[in-house]
């Protein structure tokens, strides 16, 4: 991923380019969806193919001097898909304008379907016939940028998910309900820890639950195709195609059946699934009660039925299904409307029966704006039919509504560290204190590594790079470019005060950088001998606080230095007529100014990482100083059956954990606050443009 630190910019550029091409086709956004995702599928599949091909070829057996040909089995073992030459993306990109690109893409899709029976009929084909040949060529080239060709890791996997996200945001298909945000799916998978067994998703959408489960197994250095068996149900044929593509591109296969889960059970997995994972549709009220009243998947009974013979709300149908599919040691994790956890009347009766089985394990409250097409809050439910006896009558309530990261004005998610911190609480609940300690040790070690990377970073040809010294040098070069003109000025002119402030601040910054580097080296030497006991790590977290604070102070100093340097440039140009002097070379000064700004941003990004990782360790050690689970106001509480009964069997975390005390942020980040304001403004401007365009179209249709 280090090769592509600007992956977000690349994703956005690819999306904008692809979306612009829609204007050159006869497709609406919902029709354009499948052909674009088909090409993203091919490009992603080709990326995974290239990543593993050389290793596979090197290990192929030889007989009589001849090497055995590649097979799809070779690639399945590496979680990749086998591609014949005609299906390889470079082949399609290299087609001439005189070639029929639509036919070539269709041939590519058919060759993949011929090798993978589970994909037959799933890949887009005829859709490409409606796209202009030149437009297809441009789209192929757009999805094949130079900077991605040598990328390592699952870069196109991320881009594939990004495109799913964008189409979901446009509600291009099925209201966007086919896609569950990766943050939530990843949290579910990592709480459940599906190491091996049968995984069922009765509302599988685009298959994200399966993919994240496979990623979990891959992190264990194991092959998910050998350990996991996937079964899915989905009512929408287009979404089924999407799910099959998503699985296949990750080298996975699953049995996904078209079914309306309320009335059909094609896999017949009641009592047989090791894991159930799902994000079902919320608050459905049109399920025919007469058709399902004898369904064996409803052992807890029907929730309320209205006068029309319909189930008043389908939430507890889903919850009952998930419970009934589990085997005796099975675990379930699913997204559910926040209304369900405290619903009354007949739904409350079903909830009480579920709680009395002892299978409700933990509840996690998630704030609004995590979904792309709806802003409502939700909760993650976790069931465990093999809960330890000591916990049979207890439920862990975790309120994560104050844990989030802003992605855009409308969309939030969890940072990787926020997700790990939530999981750390679950580990403590499960008595896995060693994992909690390992995480704190990792944060502290990372904070030290980030500190030393400020001045001991490996660059090209393994040469050591000093980012802080590099910034000081860049500022020096900017001042050097101004110096011939500055030498002509007297000490009482308009620039003098700013120049004096700049020189004083530069001296202070240089000294503080030296002290920071020395402190980082000293702490790193101590860290090598550090014991990783809970008590020792608590102490180490406190001892690293001065280094963390120093990194924050250096960020402020670095910003001040640049502002003073820019102010000096402005004073010279606007008040002292520097541009009229032959000694003031504007081109060189502009170049030096940009270089200094780049060096500043690089340095402060690195400095911020020091404080960031230290704060993660602080977040955990302050809340759980003894390395064991305890109730934390506003965050977590282990609730017993008596408490549940006293609260109408509610499973809403906020009802039990209380309100978290307001934390004073002594390290308020003005730059981050400005970024959020800019994000807000950018979003409002985009909406204004869209609204103006819609109004203009409406006027045009009315002939005004």
VEXLUM-210393 format. One record per atom (N, C-alpha, C): residue in one letter; x, y, z. Coordinates in steps of 0.1 Angstrom, whole numbers, plus 5000, padded with zeros to 4 digits. Layout:
<recs>
aXYZ
...
</recs>
This chain:
<recs>
x500849885000
x500050005000
x500950135000
x502150115005
x503050235005
x503350284991
x503150204981
x503450254967
x502350344963
x501150344970
x500050414966
x499450494977
x500250584983
x499750664994
x498550754990
x498550784977
x497450864972
x496350784965
x496050664971
x495050574965
x493650644965
x493350724975
x492050794975
x491850884963
x492950954960
x492851044949
x492750964936
x493350854935
x493250774923
x491850714921
x491350664933
x489950614932
x488950714927
x489150834933
x488250944929
x488350984914
x489650984909
x489851014895
x489250914886
x489450784890
x488950674881
x487350684881
x486750714893
x485350714893
x484850834885
x485450954886
x484951074879
x485151044864
x486250984860
x486450954845
x485350854840
x485150754848
x484150644844
x482750704843
x482450784853
x481050844854
x480850944843
x481851014839
x481751114828
x481351044815
x481950924813
x481650844801
x480150814800
x479450814811
x478050774810
x477250874801
x477750994801
x477151094792
x477351064777
x478250974774
x478550934760
x477850794757
x476950754765
x476150634763
x474750654764
x473950554760
x472450564761
x471950514774
x472850484784
x472550424796
x472250534807
x471250504815
x471050584828
x471950524838
x472150584850
x473150534859
x472850394864
x471550364865
x471250224870
x471550124859
x471550164846
x471950074835
x473450064833
x474050174836
x475550184834
x476250104844
x475550084855
x476150014867
x476849884863
x476149794857
x476749654854
x477849654844
x477749724833
x478949724824
x480249784830
x480049884838
x481249944845
x481849844855
x480949784863
x481349694874
x481949564867
x481449534855
x482049414848
x483549444844
x483849564840
x485249594836
x486049614848
x485549664859
x486249674872
x486549534876
x485649444875
x485849304878
x486949244870
x487049264857
x488049214849
x489449274853
x489449404856
x490749464859
x491249414873
x490249394882
x490649344895
x491149204894
x490449124886
x490848984884
x492248974878
x492449064869
x493849064862
x494949104872
x494649194881
x495549234891
x495949124900
x494949044904
x495148934913
x495948824906
x495548804893
x496148704884
x497648734883
x498048854880
x499448894879
x500248874892
x499548904903
x500248904916
x500748764920
x500048664915
x500348524919
x500948444907
x500848484895
x501148404883
x502648364884
x503548454886
x504948414886
x505348304896
x504748314908
x505048214918
x504448084914
x503248084908
x502647954903
x503547894893
x503947974883
x504747924872
x506047864877
x506647924887
x507947874892
x507747744899
x506547714904
x506347594912
x505747474903
x505447504890
x504847404882
x505747284880
x505147164880
x506047044878
x506447034863
x507546974861
x508046954847
x508246804844
x507946764832
x508146624828
x508646624814
x509746554812
x510346554798
x510646684793
x511146774802
x511546904798
x510347004795
x509146954797
x507947034794
x507247074807
x506847194808
x506147244821
x504647224819
x504047184829
x502547164828
x501947304826
x500847304819
x500047424817
x499347474829
x499147604830
x498447654841
x496947614841
x496347594853
x494947554854
x494347644864
x492947644865
x492247734874
x492547684888
x492747554890
x493047514904
x494347574910
x495347594901
x496547664906
x496247804912
x495247874906
x494948004910
x494048004922
x493047914922
x492147904933
x492847894947
x493947814946
x494747794959
x495447924963
x495548024954
x496148144958
x495148264959
x493848224960
x492748324961
x492748414949
x492948364937
x492848444925
x492048364915
x491848434903
x491048374893
x491948354880
x491748234874
x492548204862
x491948274850
x492848344842
x492348414830
x493148374818
x492348334808
x492948304795
x493348434788
x494248424778
x494748554772
x493748644768
x492648594762
x491648684757
x490848764768
x490948714781
x490348774792
x491248864800
x492448874796
x493448954803
x493349104799
x493349184809
x493049324807
x493949394797
x495249364798
x496249424788
x495849394774
x495349274771
x494949234758
x493749324753
x492849344762
x491649424758
x492049574756
x492949624765
x493449764763
x494149784750
x494849684746
x495749694734
x494949684721
x493649654721
x492849644709
x492849774701
x492849754688
x492849874679
x491449934678
x491450054674
x490150124672
x489250054661
x489949984652
x489249904642
x488649774647
x489049734659
x488549604665
x487249634672
x486449524672
x485149534679
x485349504694
x485449614701
x485749594716
x484649534723
x483449564720
x482249494727
x482349344725
x482649304713
x482749154711
x483849094718
x485049164719
x486149114726
x485849104741
x485149204747
x484849194761
x483849084763
x482949064755
x481948954756
x482648824755
x483648804746
x484448684745
x485248664758
x485748764764
x486548754776
x485648704787
x484448764788
x483448714799
x483048574797
x482848534784
x482348394781
x483448294784
x484748334782
x485848244785
x485948214800
x485748324808
x485748304823
x484548214827
x483348244822
x482248164825
x482448014822
x483147994811
x483447854807
x484247784817
x485147854823
x486047794833
x485447784847
x484547874850
x483947884863
x482447874862
x481947754865
x480547724864
x479647814873
x480247854885
x479447934894
x479148074888
x479948114878
x479748244872
x478948244859
x478448124855
x477748114842
x476448194843
x476348294833
x475148384833
x475248494842
x476348504850
x476448614860
x477148744854
x478048724845
x478848834840
x478148914830
x478349044830
x477649134820
x478249104806
x477449094796
x477949074782
x477249154772
x475949134770
x475149204760
x475149354763
x475349394776
x475249534779
x476349614772
x477449554768
x478549624761
x478149664747
x477149594741
x476849624727
x476249764725
x475749824736
x475149954736
x476150064737
x477350034740
x478350134743
x479250154730
x479450284727
x480250314715
x481650254716
x482250214705
x483550144705
x484650234710
x484550364707
x485550464712
x485450484727
x484150494731
x483850504745
x484450384753
x484250264748
x484750144755
x486250154756
x486850194745
x488350204745
x488850304756
x488150414757
x488550514767
x488250464781
x487150394783
x486850334796
x487950234800
x488350144790
x489350044793
x490650114797
x491050214790
x492250284793
x492150364807
x491050414809
x490850484822
x491050394834
x490550274833
x490650174844
x492050104844
x492950154836
x494350084835
x495450194837
x495350274847
x496350384849
x497750324851
x498750394847
x500150354848
x500550324862
x500150414872
x500550394885
x500050274892
x499050204886
x498450084892
x499049954887
x499749964876
x500149844869
x501149764877
x502049834885
x503049764893
x502649764908
x501449794911
x500949804925
x500949664931
x501349654944
x501249534951
x500049534960
x499749424966
x498549424975
x497249414968
x496149424975
x494849414969
x494349554966
x495049624957
x494749764954
x493449764946
x493249674936
x492049684929
x490849624937
x491149544947
x490049504956
x489449624963
x490349714967
x489849844973
x489049924963
x489649934951
x488950014940
x487549954937
x487549824936
x486249754934
x485249794945
x485649784957
x484749824968
x484449974967
x485350054963
x485050204962
x483950224951
x484050154940
x483050174929
x481650124934
x481650004942
x480449964948
x479850074957
x480750134965
x480250234974
x479650354966
x480350394955
x479850514948
x478550484941
x478350364935
x477150324929
x476050314940
x476350274952
x475450264963
x474950404966
x475950494967
x475650634970
x474650694960
x474850654947
x473950704936
x472550634936
x472450524945
x471250444945
x471050384931
x472150354924
x472150304910
x471450174909
x471350094920
x470749964919
x470149924932
x468849894932
x468149844944
x468349934956
x468350074953
x468350164964
x469750164972
x470750094966
x472050094973
x472049984984
x471049904985
x470949814996
x471849694994
x472449684983
x473249564980
x474649574987
x474949684993
x476249714998
x476249755012
x476949675021
x477049715035
x478449775036
x478549885043
x479849955044
x480949855050
x482149865044
x483249775047
x483549785062
x483449905068
x483749915082
x482949825091
x481649825088
x480749735096
x480949595093
x481149555081
x481349415077
x482649365084
x483649445083
x484949405089
x484849385104
x484049475111
x483849465125
x483149335128
x482049305121
x481349185123
x482249055121
x482949055110
x483848935108
x484848925119
x485449035123
x486549025133
x486048995147
x484749025150
x484148985163
x483848835162
x483348785151
x482948645150
x484148555148
x485248605142
x486448525139
x486148395132
x485648395120
x485248275113
x486448195108
x487148125116
x488348055112
x488147945102
x487047875104
x486647765095
x485147725097
x484547665086
x483247625087
x482247675077
x480947655079
x479947695070
x479447835074
x479447925064
x479048065066
x477748085058
x476748135064
x475448165057
x475148315058
x474748375047
x474248505047
x472948505039
x471848505047
x470448495041
x470048625033
x470848725034
x470448855026
x471848905021
x472448835012
x473848845010
x474248965002
x473349034995
x473749154987
x474849124978
x475949204978
x477049184969
x478149094975
x477849034986
x478748924991
x479848975000
x479749105005
x480849155014
x481149075026
x480149015032
x480348935044
x481248815041
x481148755029
x481948645026
x483348685023
x483548805016
x484848855013
x485648885026
x484948955035
x485648995047
x486048875056
x485148775056
x485448645063
x486748585057
x486848585043
x488048525037
x489248605040
x489148745041
x490248825045
x490748785059
x489748755068
x490148715082
x491048595082
x490548495074
x491348365073
x492748395066
x492748475056
x494048505050
x495048565059
x494548655069
x495448705079
x496048605088
x495348485089
x495848375096
x496848295088
x497248345076
x498148275067
x497548135063
x496248135061
x495548015057
x494748035044
x494347935037
x493547945025
x492047935028
x491348045025
x489948055028
x489147955020
x489547915008
x488747815000
x488847685006
x489847655014
x489947525021
x489247525035
x489047635040
x488547645054
x487047685054
x486547765045
x485247825046
x484347775034
x483047755037
x482047725027
x480947825028
x480647895017
x479748005017
x478447965011
x477348005017
x476047995012
x475348125014
x474648165003
x473948295003
x472548284997
x471648385001
x470348394995
x470148544992
x469548574981
x469348704976
x468148704966
x467248804968
x466048804959
x466348874946
x467348964945
x467449044933
x468548974923
x468148944911
x469048874902
x470248954898
x470149084897
x471349164894
x472349164906
x471749174918
x472649164930
x473349034931
x472648924927
x473248794927
x474448784917
x474348844906
x475448854896
x476648934902
x476249044909
x477349124916
x478049044926
x477248964934
x477848884945
x478848774939
x478348714929
x479248614923
x480448664917
x480348784911
x481548854906
x482548884917
x481948944928
x482748984940
x483448864946
x482748754947
x483448634952
x484548584943
x484148574930
x485148514921
x486348594920
x486248724920
x487448814918
x488448794930
x487948744941
x488748714953
x489148564953
x488848494942
x489248354942
x488348264950
x487148314953
x486248244961
x485048184953
x484448084959
x483148034953
x482148014964
x480848034960
x479848014970
x478547974963
x477647914970
x476347874965
x475347984969
x475048074959
x474148184961
x472848154954
x471748144961
x470548114955
x469548234954
x468748244944
x467748344943
x466548294952
x466248374962
x465248334971
x464748454979
x463448454982
x462848554991
x462948485005
x463848525013
x464148445026
x462948425035
x462048525034
x460848505043
x460048385040
x460048345027
x459248225023
x460048105018
x461348125016
x462048015010
x463347985018
x463747865018
x464947815025
x465747715016
x466247755005
x466847664995
x468047585000
x468747635010
x469947565015
x469647465026
x468447475032
x468047385043
x469147375054
x469547485059
x470647485069
x470247515083
x469047495086
x468547515100
x469347425109
x469947485119
x470747415129
x472047365124
x472547405112
x473747355106
x474847455103
x474547585104
x475547685101
x476547715113
x477747725110
x478747765120
x478747915122
x478447985112
x478348135113
x477248185104
x476548285109
x475548355101
x475948505102
x476048565090
x476348705089
x475448775080
x474848895083
x473948955074
x473649095077
x473149165067
x472649305068
x471249295061
x470249255068
x468949235062
x468249375060
x467249375051
x466449505050
x465649525063
x465649655067
x465049685080
x463549715079
x462749685089
x461449735091
x460449695080
x460649575074
x459749535063
x458349495069
x457249545063
x455949525070
x454949455060
x455449385050
x454449315041
x454649165040
x455149105051
x455348955050
x454048895054
x453548795046
x452348725048
x452448625060
x451748655071
x451948575083
x451448435081
x450348415073
x449848285071
x450848195064
x451648245056
x452648165048
x453748115057
x454048185068
x455248155076
x454948105090
x453748095094
x453448065108
x453847935112
x454147835103
x454647705107
x456047685103
x456747795100
x458147785095
x459047745107
x459747635105
x460647585116
x461747675119
x461947785111
x463047885114
x462547985124
x461347975129
x460748065138
x460448005152
x461447945158
x461247875171
x460747965182
x460948095180
x460648195191
x459248245189
x458548205178
x457148255175
x457148375166
x455948405162
x455748525153
x455748655161
x456348755156
x456148885162
x454748935158
x454349055161
x453049105159
x452449095144
x451149065143
x450549045130
x449349155130
x449349225119
x448249335118
x446949285113
x445949365112
x444649325107
x444649265093
x445549305085
x445649255072
x446349125070
x446749065082
x447348935081
x448848945078
x449449065079
x450849085076
x451649095089
x452849055089
x453749075101
x454049225102
x453749285113
x453849425115
x455249475112
x456249405115
x457649445113
x458449315112
x459249305101
x459949185098
x461349175105
x461649265113
x463049265120
x463249135128
x462149095136
x462348985144
x462148845137
x461648855124
x461648735116
x463148705113
x463848815108
x465248795105
x466048745117
x465848805128
x466648775140
x466348625144
x465148585143
x464748435145
x465448345135
x465448385122
x466148305112
x467548285116
x468248395119
x469648395122
x469948295134
x469148305144
x469248215155
x469048075152
x468048045144
x467647905141
x468647835131
x469347915123
x470347855114
x471547805121
x471847855133
x473147825140
x473047685145
x474247615144
x474347485151
x474647505166
x474947405173
x475047415188
x476147505192
x477147515184
x478247605188
x478347725178
x477347755171
x477347855161
x477247995166
x477848095158
x477848235162
x477248315150
x476548425154
x475948515144
x476248655147
x476448735136
x476648875137
x475848945126
x475049045129
x474249105119
x473949245122
x473649325112
x473149465113
x471649465115
x471249555124
x469749565126
x469349705130
x468149745126
x467649875129
x467749895144
x468050015148
x468150055162
x466750045169
x465750045161
x464350035167
x464149895173
x464849795167
x464549655171
x464949625185
x465949685190
x466549645203
x465649685215
x464749775213
x463749815223
x462349815219
x462049745208
x460649735203
x459749675213
x458549715214
x457649665224
x456649555219
x455649525227
x454549435224
x455049295220
x454549245209
x454849115205
x456349095202
x456949205197
x458449195194
x459249175207
x458749245217
x459449235230
x459349095236
x458249025233
x458048885237
x459048795230
x459248815217
x460248735210
x461648765215
x461948895218
x463248935223
x463548865236
x462548865245
x462748805258
x463048655257
x462348585248
x462548445246
x464048425241
x464448515232
x465848505226
x466848525238
x466648625246
x467548645257
x467548525266
x466448465269
x466348355278
x467048225273
x467348225260
x468048115254
x469548115259
x469948245263
x471348265267
x472248285255
x471748305243
x472548315231
x472948455228
x472248555233
x472648695230
x473948725237
x474948755229
x476348765233
x476748915236
x476648995226
x476949135228
x476249225218
x476049345221
x475449445213
x476349565211
x476449615199
x477249735196
x476349835189
x476249955195
x475550065189
x476450145180
x475850175168
x476650245158
x475850375155
x476550485154
x475950615151
x475350625137
x474650735134
x474150755121
x475250785111
x474850785098
x475750825087
x476850715084
x476650595088
x477650485084
x477250425071
x475950445067
x475450385055
x475450495044
x475550445032
x475650535020
x474350585015
x473250515018
x471950555013
x470950585024
x471250575036
x470350615047
x471250655059
x470650755066
x471450815077
x471150765091
x470250665091
x469750615105
x470850545112
x470850555125
x471750475133
x471350325133
x472250235137
x471950095137
x472650025149
x472349905150
x473149825161
x473549695154
x474749645159
x475249515155
x474949415166
x474249315163
x473849205172
x474849085170
x475149025182
x476048905181
x475448795190
x475248685184
x474648565191
x475748465192
x475748385203
x476648275204
x475948165212
x475648055205
x474947945211
x475847855220
x477047895220
x478047815229
x478647915239
x477948005244
x478448105254
x478948035266
x480048075272
x480548015285
x479348025295
x479347935304
x478247925313
x478148045322
x479348105326
x479348225335
x478648345328
x478548345315
x478048455308
x476648425302
x476048315305
x474848275298
x473748375301
x473748435313
x472648535316
x473148675316
x474248705308
x474748835307
x474948875292
x474849005290
x475049055276
x476049175277
x477049175269
x477949295268
x477349405260
x477149525266
x476649635259
x477749735256
x477949765243
x479049855239
x478449965231
x478550085235
x478050205228
x479150265220
x479250245207
x480350295199
x479850415191
x478850485195
x478350595188
x479250715188
x480150725198
x481150835198
x482450795192
x482450675186
x483750625179
x483450635164
x484050725157
x483850735143
x484950825136
x485050815123
x485950905116
x485050955104
x485251085102
x484551145090
x485251115077
x484551055068
x485051035054
x484651145045
x483351175045
x482851295037
x481951365047
x481251465041
x480251535049
x479151445054
x478851345046
x477651265049
x478051125054
x479251085052
x479650945054
x480750935065
x480450845075
x481450815086
x481850665085
x483050635091
x483450495092
x484350485104
x484950365106
x485950345116
x487350355110
x488250415116
x489650405112
x490050265116
x491150215110
x491650075114
x491950065129
x492450175135
x492750165149
x491450175158
x490450255154
x489250255161
x488550115161
x488650055149
x488049915149
x488849825158
x490149835158
x490949755167
x490649775182
x490349905185
x490049935199
x488749875204
x487749875195
x486449815198
x486649665200
x487449605191
x487749465192
x488449435205
x489349525209
x490149505222
x489149485234
x488049565234
x487049545244
x486449405244
x486149365232
x485549225230
x486549125235
x487849145232
x488849045237
x488849045252
x488749155259
x488749155273
x487549085279
x486449105272
x485149035276
x485348885275
x486148835265
x486348695263
x487548645271
x488148725279
x489248685288
x490548675280
x490648745269
x491848735260
x492748855263
x493148875275
x493948985279
x495249005272
x495848885268
x497148895261
x497048965248
x495848955241
x495649025229
x495549175231
x494849215242
x494749355246
x496149415248
x496949335256
x498349385259
x499149395246
x499049295237
x499749295224
x499449425216
x498149455216
x497749575209
x498349705214
x498349725227
x498949835233
x500449845230
x501049725231
x502549725228
x502749765213
x501849715205
x501949755190
x501849905188
x500849965195
x500650105194
x501850185199
x502450145210
x503550215215
x504750195206
x504950075202
x506050045193
x505950125180
x504650135175
x504450215163
x504650365165
x504250415176
x504550555179
x506050585179
x506850495185
x508250515185
x508850505171
x508350405163
x508750385150
x508450515141
x507250575143
x506950695136
x507750805140
x508150815153
x509050925158
x510350915151
x510950795151
x512250785145
x512250795130
x511050775124
x510950785109
x510950935106
x510751025115
x510851165113
x512251205109
x513251125113
x514651165110
x515451045107
x514950925107
x515650805103
x514750715094
x514350775083
x513450705073
x514250655062
x513950525057
x514750475046
x514150535033
x515050585025
x514550635012
x515050555001
x515250604989
x515750534978
x517150484980
x517350364975
x518650294976
x519050284991
x518050265000
x518250245014
x518950365021
x518950475015
x519650595021
x518750655032
x519350695043
x518550755054
x518050895050
x516750915053
x516151045050
x515651105063
x516051235065
x515651315077
x514651415073
x513351385076
x512251465071
x512251605078
x512651605091
x512651735098
x513751825093
x514951755091
x516051835086
x515851885072
x515051795064
x514751835051
x513851955050
x512951965060
x512052085060
x512852205064
x513752195073
x514652305077
x515452355065
x515952255057
x516752285045
x515952355035
x514652305033
x513752365023
x513452515027
x513252535040
x513052675044
x514252765042
x515452705044
x516652775042
x516852815027
x516452725018
x516552745004
x515552855000
x514452865006
x513452975003
x514053105007
x514653105019
x515253235024
x516453265016
x517153165011
x518353195003
x517953254989
x516753214984
x516253274971
x515853414973
x515453454986
x515053594989
x516253684993
x517353614997
x518453685004
x519053804995
x519253784982
x519853894975
x519054024976
x517754014976
x516854134977
x516854174992
x516854085001
x516754125015
x518054195019
x519154165013
x520454235016
x520454385013
x519454415004
x519454565000
x518554645009
x517954575019
x516954645028
x517654695041
x517154795047
x517654835060
x516854765071
x517354785083
x516754705094
x515454765100
x515054885094
x513854945099
x512654945089
x512854855079
x511754855069
x510654755072
x509654745064
x508454665067
x508654515070
x509754465064
x510054325065
x510754285078
x511254385085
x512254355096
x511654265107
x510454305112
x509754235123
x509554085119
x508954065107
x508653925103
x509953845101
x511053905095
x512253845094
x512853795107
x512753895117
x513353855130
x512553745137
x511253745135
x510353635140
x510753505134
x510953505120
x511353385113
x512653325118
x513653415119
x514953365123
x514953315138
x514253375146
x514153325160
x513353195161
x512253185153
x511453065153
x512252945147
x513052985137
x513952875130
x514952825140
x515552905148
x516552865158
x515952775168
x514752815173
x514052735183
x513652605177
x513152605165
x512652485159
x513852385157
x514952435153
x516152355151
x516552285164
x516652365174
x516952305187
x515952205192
x514652235190
x513652145195
x513652015187
x513952025174
x514051905166
x515251815171
x516351875174
x517551805179
x517151735192
x516351805201
x515951745214
x514951625211
x514051645202
x513051545198
x513751415193
x514751435184
x515451325178
x516151245189
x516851315198
x517651255209
x516651175218
x515551235221
x514551175230
x513951045224
x513651055211
x513150935204
x514150825203
x515450855201
x516450745201
x516550685215
x516550775225
x516650725239
x515450635243
x514250675239
x513050595242
x513050465234
x513550475222
x513550345214
x514550245220
x515650295225
x516650205231
x516050135244
x515250215252
x514550165263
x513550055259
x512850095248
x511750005244
x512249865240
x513449855235
x513949725231
x514049635244
x514149695256
x514249615268
x512949605276
x511949665270
x510649685277
x509949555279
x509449525291
x508549405293
x507149445288
x506449345283
x505149365278
x504049315288
x504249355300
x503149325310
x502249445310
x501049425316
x500049535316
x500649655324
x501149625336
x501749735344
x502849805337
x503749735331
x504949795324
x504449875312
x503449835305
x502949905293
x502250035298
x501550025309
x500850145315
x501950255318
x503050205324
x504150295327
x504750355315
x504950265305
x505550315292
x504750415285
x503450395286
x502450485279
x502650625285
x502750635299
x503050755305
x504350815302
x505450735301
x506750785298
x506850835284
x506050785275
x506150835261
x505250965259
x504551005269
x503651115267
x504451245264
x505651275270
x506451395266
x506851385251
x507151275246
x507551265232
x506351295223
x505251235227
x503951265220
x503651415220
x503751475231
x503451625232
x504551705224
x505751655224
x506751725216
x506451715201
x505951605197
x505551595183
x504451685179
x503551705188
x502451805186
x502951945185
x503851975195
x504452115195
x505252145182
x505952035177
x506752055165
x505852075153
x504752015153
x503752045142
x503352185142
x503052245154
x502652385155
x503752475151
x505052445155
x506152525151
x506452515136
x506252395130
x506552385116
x505552465108
x504252465112
x503252555106
x503552695107
x503952735119
x504252875122
x505452925113
x506452845112
x507652875104
x507252905089
x506352815084
x505952835070
x505152965068
x504252985078
x503453105077
x504253235078
x505353235086
x506253345087
x507053365074
x507453255068
x508153265055
x507253315044
x506053275044
x505153315034
x504753465036
x504653505049
x504353645052
x505553735048
x506753685049
x507953755045
x507953775030
x507553675023
x507453685008
x506453795004
x505253785011
x504153875008
x504554025011
x505254045022
x505654175026
x506654235015
x507554145011
x508554195001
x507854224988
x506954144984
x506254164971
x505254274971
x504454284982
x503354384982
x503654514988
x504654514997
x504954645004
x506254705000
x507154614996
x508554664993
x508854654978
x507854624969
x508054624955
x509154534950
x509254414956
x510354324953
x510254274939
x509054264933
x508954214920
x509554304909
x509754434913
x510354524904
x511954524904
x512454434913
x513854424915
x514454304907
x515554324900
x516254214893
x516754114903
x516854144916
x517354054926
x516253964931
x515053984927
x513953904932
x513453824920
x513853694920
x513553604909
x512253524913
x511153574908
x509853524913
x509653374910
x510153334898
x510053194895
x510753104905
x511953144909
x512753064918
x512153064932
x511553184936
x510953194949
x509653114950
x508853114939
x507653034939
x507952884940
x509052844932
x509452704933
x509952664947
x510752754953
x511252724966
x510152724977
x509152804975
x508052814984
x507152684983
x506952634971
x506152514969
x506952394975
x508252394973
x509052284979
x509052284994
x509052405000
x509052415014
x507652375020
x506652405012
x505252365017
x505152215016
x505652155005
x505652005004
x506451935015
x507651995018
x508451935029
x507751955043
x507052075044
x506352095057
x505251985058
x504451965048
x503351875049
x503851735052
x504851695045
x505451565047
x505951545062
x506551645067
x507151645080
x506051635091
x504951725089
x503951725099
x503051605099
x502851545087
x502151425086
x502851315094
x504151305093
x504951215100
x504851235115
x504951365119
x504951405133
x503551365139
x502551395132
x501151365137
x500951215139
x501651125132
x501550985134
x502050945147
x503051015152
x503550985166
x502550995176
x501851115176
x500851145186
x499651055184
x499351025172
x498150945169
x498250805175
x499350735173
x499450605178
x499650605193
x500250705199
x500350715213
x498950735219
x498150815213
x496750835218
x495950715218
x496150625208
x495450495208
x495750415221
x497050405224
x497450335237
x496850405249
x496850535249
x496250615260
x494750575261
x494050575250
x492650555250
x492250425257
x493050315254
x492850185260
x493250175275
x494450235278
x494950215291
x494150305301
x493650415297
x492850505306
x491550425310
x490950365300
x489650295302
x489750165309
x490850095306
x491049955312
x492449945317
x492750025328
x494150025334
x494649895339
x493749805343
x494249675348
x494249565338
x493949605325
x493949505314
x492849405315
x491749435322
x490649345323
x489349425321
x488249365317
x487049425314
x486449495326
x486049615325
x485249685336
x484249775329
x483249815337
x482249905331
x482950045330
x482650105318
x483150235315
x481950325311
x481750425319
x480650515317
x480550565302
x479450545296
x479250595282
x479850505272
x480450395276
x481150315266
x480650165267
x480850105278
x480649955279
x480149915293
x479249815293
x478849765306
x478349615303
x478749525313
x478349395312
x477049385320
x475949355313
x474549365319
x474049225322
x473449205334
x472949075338
x471449065335
x470848945336
x469548925333
x468549005341
x468849025353
x467949105362
x467849255357
x468949305352
x468949445346
x468149445334
x468349345325
x467549335313
x466049325316
x465649245325
x464249235328
x463749365333
x464449435342
x464049565347
x463849665337
x464549645325
x464449745314
x463649695302
x462649615305
x461749565295
x462449485285
x463449415289
x464249325280
x464949405269
x465149525271
x465749615261
x467249565258
x467649575246
x469049545242
x469749665236
x469249785240
x469849905235
x470949945244
x472249945239
x473349975248
x473350105255
x472850215249
x472750345255
x471950345267
x471050245269
x470150245280
x470850195293
x471950135291
x472650075302
x474050145305
x474750185295
x476150235297
x476150375302
x475050455301
x475050595305
x475650685294
x475950805298
x476450905289
x477950925293
x478750925282
x480250945285
x480551085289
x481451105298
x481751235303
x482451315291
x482251445290
x482751515279
x484251525281
x485051495271
x486451495271
x487051635266
x487851695273
x488551815269
x489651775260
x489651825247
x490651795238
x491751905238
x492751885246
x493751985247
x494651995235
x494451905226
x495251905214
x494451935201
x493452035203
x492552065192
x493352085179
x492852025169
x493552025156
x492852125147
x493352245146
x492752345138
x492752305123
x493852245118
x493852205104
x492852105101
x492552005111
x491551905109
x490151975109
x489952065118
x488652135118
x488452215105
x489452275100
x489352345087
x489052245076
x489652125076
x489352025066
x487951985066
x487351975079
x485951935080
x485052045075
x485452165078
x484652285073
x484652285057
x485852265052
x486052255037
x485152145031
x485252025038
x484451915033
x482951945033
x482552015044
x481052055045
x480752145033
x481552245031
x481352345020
x481352275007
x482352185005
x482452114992
x481152034989
x480651975000
x479451894998
x478251974995
x478152095002
x477052184999
x477052244985
x478352274980
x478452324967
x478052224956
x478452094959
x478051984950
x476551974949
x475951974961
x474451964961
x473852084954
x474352204955
x473852324949
x473952304934
x475052254929
x475252234914
x474252134909
x474052024917
x473151924912
x471651974912
x471352054923
x469952104923
x469752204912
x470752294909
x470652384898
x470452314885
x471152204883
x471052124871
x469652064870
x469152014881
x467851954881
x466752054878
x466852174884
x465852284881
x465952314866
x467152324861
x467252364846
x466552264837
x466752134841
x466152024833
x464652034834
x464152064846
x462752074848
x462152184840
x462852294840
x462352414832
x462352374817
x463352304813
x463452264799
x462352174795
x462052074804
x460951984801
x459552054800
x459452164808
x458252244808
x458152344797
x459252354789
x459352444778
x459452594782
x460052614794
x460152754799
x461552804795
</recs>
